[in-house]
Amino acid sequence: MTNKDLSQIHYLKKEIELNERRLKELNNNLNNPMFLKDNNGDAMKIQYLETKVNSLKNELFEEMIAIQEYINNIQDSLVRMIITLRFVECYSWDEVAIAVGGGNSYDGIKKIYYRYIKNN
């Protein structure tokens, strides 16, 4: 699995969040009697975005399963923890270093991760 593959979860979560925010705005507009815009167009956008969000959530679920299987096959507990925190929990590298503890720095954690990805 590559860094790009592992990063996919983070970007899928962000894309879902963005689309859900837009969906909420459209629903608020549609339900606002003071909103004078064509509600039929908004209703179509809402339907499209709902379908898009569901599709992205399905894709996220599949990616999560694949990454979890990958993580489960890693022999090194520290690397498993780093990858889980970074790519499943979407922690920043600083947050990963703090969660891992043991005096590990942001740079040290990243080096461990990138060394593992390079060699495996």
C-alpha positions in Angstrom: 0.0 0.0 0.0 1.3 3.4 -0.9 1.2 6.7 1.0 -1.3 7.9 -1.6 -3.5 4.9 -0.9 -3.4 5.5 2.8 -4.1 9.2 2.4 -7.3 8.5 0.5 -9.3 8.1 3.7 -8.4 11.6 4.8 -9.4 13.1 1.5 -12.6 11.1 1.3 -13.6 12.2 4.8 -13.0 15.9 3.8 -14.9 15.5 0.6 -17.9 14.0 2.5 -17.7 16.8 5.0 -17.7 19.4 2.3 -20.7 17.9 0.5 -22.6 17.4 3.7 -22.0 21.1 4.6 -23.3 22.1 1.1 -26.3 19.8 1.5 -27.2 21.4 4.8 -27.0 24.9 3.2 -29.3 23.8 0.4 -31.8 22.2 2.7 -31.8 25.3 4.9 -32.5 27.4 1.8 -35.2 25.1 0.6 -37.0 25.2 3.9 -36.7 29.0 4.3 -39.9 30.7 3.1 -37.9 34.0 2.7 -35.6 32.4 0.2 -36.8 33.5 -3.3 -34.6 31.3 -5.4 -36.0 28.5 -7.6 -36.5 25.7 -5.1 -36.9 23.1 -7.9 -33.2 23.6 -8.9 -32.2 23.3 -5.3 -34.2 20.1 -4.9 -32.4 18.6 -7.8 -29.0 19.7 -6.3 -30.0 18.2 -3.0 -30.9 14.9 -4.6 -27.6 14.8 -6.5 -25.6 15.7 -3.4 -27.3 13.0 -1.3 -26.5 10.4 -3.9 -22.9 11.7 -4.1 -22.5 11.6 -0.3 -23.8 8.1 -0.1 -21.4 7.0 -2.8 -18.5 8.6 -1.1 -19.5 7.0 2.2 -19.5 3.6 0.5 -16.1 4.2 -1.0 -14.8 5.4 2.4 -16.1 2.2 4.0 -14.4 0.0 1.4 -11.1 2.0 1.8 -11.3 1.7 5.6 -11.7 -2.1 5.3 -8.7 -2.4 2.9 -6.5 -0.2 5.1 -7.5 -2.0 8.3 -6.5 -5.3 6.7 -3.2 -3.8 5.7 -2.6 -2.4 9.2 -3.5 -5.8 10.7 -0.7 -7.4 8.7 2.0 -5.0 10.0 4.3 -6.8 12.4 5.6 -3.6 14.2 3.2 -2.4 16.8 4.6 1.2 16.6 4.1 1.4 12.9 0.6 0.0 13.3 -0.2 2.7 15.8 1.3 5.4 13.7 -0.6 4.4 10.6 -3.9 3.9 12.5 -3.6 7.3 14.2 -2.6 9.2 11.0 -4.7 7.6 8.4 -7.7 6.0 10.1 -8.1 8.6 12.9 -6.8 11.4 10.6 -4.5 12.9 13.3 -1.9 15.4 12.3 1.7 14.3 12.5 2.1 16.3 15.7 -1.0 14.7 17.2 0.4 11.3 16.3 3.7 12.0 18.0 1.9 13.2 21.2 -0.4 10.1 21.2 2.5 7.7 20.6 4.5 9.4 23.4 7.8 8.0 24.4 9.6 11.2 23.5 8.9 10.7 19.8 9.0 13.9 17.8 6.9 14.9 14.8 9.9 14.3 12.6 10.8 11.0 14.2 7.3 9.6 13.7 7.2 10.7 10.1 10.7 9.1 9.5 9.5 5.8 11.0 6.4 5.9 8.8 8.1 6.8 5.5 11.0 4.3 6.1 8.4 1.6 6.6 6.4 2.6 3.5 9.6 2.7 1.4 10.8 -0.7 2.5 7.5 -2.6 2.4 
